[in-house]
Amino acid sequence: MAILSFNPTPLSPSSLSFPTKHPQRAPHFAFFPSAPTPSFAHTSPSSLSLFPKRIMHNSPSSRDPHVTRTSALIDPDGGALAELVSPPSERDALRQETLTLPSISLKQIDLEWVHVLSEGWASPLRGFMRENEYLQCLHFNCLKMEDGSVVNMSLPIVLAITDQEKEAIGANESVTLLGPSGSAVAILRRIEIYPHNKEERIARTWGCTAPGLPYVEEAITPAGNWLIGGDLQVIEPIKYNDGLDHYRLSPHQLRDEFDKREADAVFAFQLRNPVHNGHALLMNDTRRRLLEMGYKNPILLLHPLGGFVKADDVPLDVRMEQHKKVLEDGVLDPETTIVAIFPSPMHYAGPTEVQWHAKARINAGANFYIVGRDPAGMGHPTEKRDLYNPDHGKKVLSMAPGLEKLNILPFKVAAYDQVAKKMAFFEPSRSQDFLFISGTKMRNFAKSGENPPDGFMCPGGWKVLVDYYNSLQSEENVVKATVGA
C-alpha cells in the first residue's frame, strides 16, 4: 500500500534562524510554521491549483529566462557533486601510498558507504563525517554550509574503529581503507577521531533502543568505540562483480542519461520490495499529472535500494530480475523509465531515513519524489506494532530543512479492486470492494505457491518471486535431509 504526500507550507529562508557570532557552531533552528496538513484521501488533479508555489517550483514556466542552463535538472546540494574517485593517472601512485600508511579494515556496510560517498550521493560531504558534521546530522538532521544555507543530512555517515586501530593510527594524519577482500580501496586524509557514543546515536537515529533493530545489530553494536572522519580519496570506482554493476549508475551518470533523454522533470520512486501493479499505477499516474502540469518529457527513476537489507527482504538480484520483467511486460514504459540501483544501506529508521532517501535523489537530479505509507519503516522489534506512525514520514518530508526544492505530489491509496480485478485508487464509498495486500502477505503468497488475485502483479514478475521462494524451500529440504542423515 502506498500513498503520496505534498507539502502545503514550503519553508522560506525567513523560517530559519542561525547564529551569526559563532560561524563554526551547528545551526539553531527557529520555529517552523505548523499549518495543518490537509488530507489527500480524495485529492483530484484540479486541487493542485491550491498550492501553485511548491508544485510549480521547477516547472518550465517558472525558470528564469535570463539564466543559461545546459540541463533542466535541479542542482545537487552544495552546487556541485562531490565525486571522490581519483582519475586513472593518479591511481598507481595512490596504491603505492597506501602501503606506507596504517590501515583500517572495512566491513561490507562500510564499503557501501564508501561507494555512496565516492559518487556524490551524500553531496556536499567529501568523506566520513568529522565530529562537527556528525553532531549537526544527529541533532538537527542537516548541515550548515559556509554561506549560511542548509542542506539536509539526516543519517550519520560515519566509520567506526576499534581501540586497537586507534592506537595503531597514532599521530598519522591519513589512513588506508582496506575492503573486505583485503585490497586498498581508499585513503582517508586529514583525519579526526572522536568517541562513538552508540546509545546516543541509536536513540537519535531510530527513536528506539530496543534490541532487534537490523542495522544496529549488523553495524553498530559490534562496531568500535571510536569514529574516524576525514576527506575520502577513492582509488577506483567501487564494483561488486555480481552481474548487476551495469545498474549501479552514479548521480553523474544518471544526470547524463536524463539529459540524453531530454527530461524536463525527473520523479523518483524508492523501494526495497518487488514492484506490483499498485506501485505501477502510482508511477504511471505521476507521469500523467506531470504532463498535465505542462512538462513535456518527465522521466521516472525507478530506484531500488541496493545496500544492506534485513534478512527477510527479497535479495537484490531477485528484485532486479523482477523489475526487469515489469518493464518487459509493459507495466512500465522502458522509454520513459530508468531502472538503477541506489547503493545505500538500509537503516529502517522511518521519518529520519526517508529524508536521506529524498536528499540523495536530489543529487541525482530528481525534482519530484514519491513517498509511501510508513516509508523506511518496520515493525517494532519487540512489540506487535509499527515502530513509527505510518503518516509521519510524509509529514516530516513536508517540513524538512534542506528539501525545499524537492516537490512531493498527492495521491490516493492504491489497493486491489475486487470488482474491476485490478489495482486501483481506493474509494471509501465502496471500501468493501477493496483488498489491501501488504508486502508480508505478498511474500506469503509466493512462499506458499498461492497466486495473488489477477491484476495484482504482472505474470513475469510474479514468476520470478515464486521461483525464488521455491529455491529457498529446496535448499531448506536439502539441509533437513543432510541433518537427518
Secondary structure, DSSP 8 states (H G I E B T S, - for coil): -------SS---GGG----SS-TTS---------------TT--GGGGGG-HHHHTTT-GGGS-TTS--S-SS---TTSS----B--HHHHHHHHHHHTTS-EEE--HHHHHHHHHHHHTTTTT--SS--HHHHHHHHHHSEEE-TTS-EEE--S----EE-HHHHHHHTT-SEEEEE-TTS-EEEEEEEEEEEE--HHHHHHHHHS---TT-HHIIIIITTS-SEEEEEEEEESS-----SS-GGG---HHHHHHHHHHTT-SEEEEEEESS---HHHHHHHHHHHHHHHHTT-S-EEEEEEEB-S---TTS--HHHHHHHHHHHHHTTSS-GGGEEE--B-------HHHHHHHHHHHHHHTT--EEE--SSTT--B-SSSSSBSS-TTHHHHHHHH-TT-TT-EE-----EEEETTTTEEEE--GGGGGGEE---HHHHHHHHHHT----TTSS-HHHHHHHHHHHHHHHHHHHHHHHHHH-
